[in-house]
Amino acid sequence: QPILLWAVATLVVWDGVYWFVSYQNFGTAFRFRVQVVPILLFLALYLAVAHHLQRHRREEQRDRPAPPSGEAAPGTSAHG
């Protein structure tokens, strides 16, 4: 997923630049950190929603009744 890769790559590059520029100047460190907060919030929200959807899908599959013995489950082949 390109947006997720972009967010992670941006944070990794930002961290390298951030560490180099602001290791002694806390004012600069704060200003740089504030600029990255939206990306961090987006990444956290994206991962939380993805986790919730994945868990919801697993629960739906688990609660789905088994097909009758002579029929194959939807999306599977009866001929193996």
N, C-alpha and C positions, 0 to 999 in steps of 0.2 A: 504494500500500500504506500504510494508515493508520499502522501502527506505525513505519514508517520515517519518514514525515512528522512524526510526533509526536517522535521522537528528534532529528531535525534541528532542528525548531522549538524544542524545549526547549534544545538546545545553543546556538542562536543567541540566544535570550532570556537564557539563563544567562550567556553571554559578555558581553552588554551590561551586565547588572547586576554581574557579577563585576569587569569593568574599572572601573566607576564606584566601587564600594565599596572595592576593595583595591589601588588603584594605589600606595599608600604603606605599607601594612601587610602584610608578608609572612606573618605568622601567620594573619591572616584569609584571605589568598590561599590558603594551604595547606589550611585547613579547608574552604573553599568548593570547591577543586579535588577534594578527596577525595570529596565528595558527588556529583560528576558522573562519577567514574570508572566506576561500573557502567553508566551510559548509554553512555559511550564504548566500553567493552568489548563491550556488546551490539551496538552499531552496527558495530564492526569485525568481530565474529564473523558477524553477519548478512550483511555485504557479502562476506566471504570465502566463506561457504557458498553464497551466490547466484552468485558468480563460478565456483566449482567446479562447481556444478550446470549452469550455462550451458555451460561448456566440455565437460562430460561429454555433454550433449545434442548439441552440435555434432559431437563425435567419433562418437557413435552414428549420426547422420544421414549422416555422411561414409562410415562403414563399411558402411552398409546397401546391399545389392546393388540395382542398377537393375532396374526391372520389365521384363518382356519387351516387345518392341517394340509389340505390339498392345494393351497394357493401360496404363491411366493409373496414376500413382503414387497410393498411398492418400492421401485427403484432397484430391485435385485432381479437377477435372471433365474428362472426356474431350471435352466439347463446347466448351471454351474459354470 
